[in-house]
Amino acid sequence: MRRLGTILARRSTGHDSAGPSPPGPFEASRDRRRGGDRADRRRRPELERVEDRTLLAGGPAVLDPTLSVRTVVGGMSQPIAMAFLGKDDFLLLEKGTGQVHRIVGGVDAGTVLDLPVNAAAERGLLGIALHPNFPKNPRVYLFWTESSTGADSTDLGQVPLLGNRVDSFLWNGSSLTYEKTLIRLRAFQADEGQPPAGSHNGGVIRFGPDRKLYVFVGDEGRRGWMQNLGSGPFGPGRPDDQFGGPAPDEAHLTGVVLRLNPDGSAPRDNPFARVDARQVTRLASASGVDLTADQVRQSVASIRKVFSYGHRNSIGMAFDPASGGLWLQENGDDSFSELNRVGRGENGGWIQVAGPVGRIAEFRGIETTFGGRNLQQGRWSPDRIADSPAEALARLVQLPGSRYSDPEFSWRWEMAPGGIGFLSSRALGRQYRNDLFVAAATTALDGGYLFRFDLSRDRRQIAPSDPRLADRVADNTAKHEVTESESLLFGTGFGVGTDVQTGPDGNLYVVSFSDGAVYVIARAAGAGTFASRAARASGPFAAAARPPRPPRA
């Protein structure tokens, strides 16, 4: 395999003629290229006067009449994540081209890095994080899927086994230069009896307040220890796939949140930092799994990097600026999308549990009667889901010191949440400070919703105003249907939102993968408070004003 420096040195400026592949859960992508209808998409609905407010087809809007939405930059190709360098200055990733663009003052100032990505399905250039001391420390971290051809590809097979990688790059003020690879992760998916796949890569990365790098890795269709299957999908004595497993060797470290030092090593205070070869061997023996010495070694090294496991897939992860807690959205198959406050050593329950464990019968009922009926990967069918909460919990693979907890919030039917982020300012009004905003990974509901969540006083739970959500479950009636989420709706028409960030100006920024744009939500000119304006409103959105909040829990 050629080193990245060699690949980049030989990289041409052209791209694979096959074009980008269908973008997985981001199915609404219109892949708008730079130029084209840029001017047209800068015209956005006027939101200042609530009585005049109408949602224009294809345009983003917010329900609060004191706020407005404008396009910061448009005409991009599958933008997926951003990182601010300064005010009106940020780096923007394009999933399919593998390019990192610098956007200054709303203008694309050019490409600062071009990586040879495999962008088939949900692969590509996926995540970015700046070192906590940036720019004094000039390191920029990227999660991306490497093409085995040295050029952009959308062929599912043109990827190394460990083709997902997290690399550090050095920023010199105008470009990024490769420094080192922190970790290589599973990418290739070609299981016996299954069509080739490229889904569930995850890819979102964030530095926490502890100055450690958190990396979300999707389950990659694996069915092993990290998916709570101690004996794998086929039972004792058989591996997960042709490359090993079900123990989390290098090719089966999936469905996890990793916690790494900035150099890629495992922190000594990680929740499983003391797991050793004897414990891994005992776990394997209890599950009827025979491991070679090298598989034991790899599994120990992998587990020591894990912060939490038992996750399906996510493109949204954020730290609460008020408490430092880690929040993760998790996509379901046909049932139970989740919002989780992820703790040290947490077992998220997948594949044995989705949603609250007390609703295991609903999880089983939906997945065995609706859609593909295969949990998206037919090697472990939903008819094997437990019949009771006790049975489900008894099946979990418990690493030493791990614990299970129900999600802080879930939707009964898949709602396809996308990027998430907290507003760490009062720029939109003090009522929004430190609230959690959740974008959509589909345009099926309201052209791409934007939900807003208030948190409890201790910042450990969702604090909904709708009494129907007292159980922390929205009992919607179908996939992508809004029942019991009406009070959460903050905005519509944002397309597939893959990243939500607070900018240096304190405003809320949303990356729209499907619209090829970045939007900003800010105070409307001359706006008063939402409460005073909404009280005078007589138009169709008067009833959409958020009711007074109940006392915090």
Secondary structure, DSSP 8 states (H G I E B T S, - for coil): ---HHHHHHH--S---TT-----TT-TT-----SSTTHHHHT-----S-GGG----TT--EES-TTEEEEEEE---SSEEEEEEEETTEEEEEETTT-EEEEEETTEEEEEEEE--BB-STT-SEEEEEE-TTTTTS-EEEEEEEB-TTSS-B--TTSS-TT-EEEEEEEE-SS-EEEEEEEEEE---B--TTS--B----EEEEEE-TTS-EEEEE--TT--SGGGT-TTTTT-TT--SBTTB-SS--GGG--SEEEEE-TTS---TTSTTTT--HHHHHHHHHHTT----HHHHHHHHHHHTTEEEE-----S-EEE-TTT--EEEEE--SSEEEEEEEE-TTEE--TTT--S-GGGHHHHHHHHTTSTTSSTTSTTS-GGGS-SSHHHHHHHS---TT-EE---SEEEEE---EEEEEE--SSTT-GGGTT-EEEEES-STTTTT-EEEE-B-TTSSSB--SSGGGTTSEE--SSTT--TT-GGGEEEE---SEEEEEE-TTS-EEEEETTTTEEEEEEE-TT---HHHHHHH--STTGGGS--------
